[in-house]
Amino acid sequence: MSSHAAALEHYGSLLIGRLRKFTPTSKVEVYFPTSSDDLLARFNQALANQSLAQAMQGRKNILATQFWVLNNAAALPEHELQLLANLVQNFPGANIRLIVFLDTSRKPNNALESFGDRKSVV
């Protein structure tokens, strides 16, 4: 979280660059959803190569780690952020790790509450 949008953007770009450099077998995707339908379609695409049981069990090494970067989670409607949090938590086999950037200078946001106890705040 940051109250300085420019710093958030700068360090976010650095983090994305380092993820791509140091995790070459992982997929790093900057995420700008336009609708809940797009969100579901993208998540379904991430699970396409495994069964529902595999996706829910979270077997390791079925899929390479995917990093989904939400540049400004505060811009997402709260229900879409909750949907994304639920999908990632309920389908660990997708092996998706979310990196959420919040600009707290514009308005207060409870976006991280969607992720429950399974979050790390820096």
Secondary structure as GFF3:
##gff-version 3
##sequence-region A 1 122
A	DSSP	alpha_helix	5	22	.	.	.	ID=ss1
A	DSSP	beta_strand	27	31	.	.	.	ID=ss2
A	DSSP	alpha_helix	36	47	.	.	.	ID=ss3
A	DSSP	alpha_helix	52	57	.	.	.	ID=ss4
A	DSSP	beta_strand	66	70	.	.	.	ID=ss5
A	DSSP	three_ten_helix	73	75	.	.	.	ID=ss6
A	DSSP	alpha_helix	78	90	.	.	.	ID=ss7
A	DSSP	three_ten_helix	92	94	.	.	.	ID=ss8
A	DSSP	beta_strand	96	100	.	.	.	ID=ss9
A	DSSP	three_ten_helix	111	115	.	.	.	ID=ss10
###
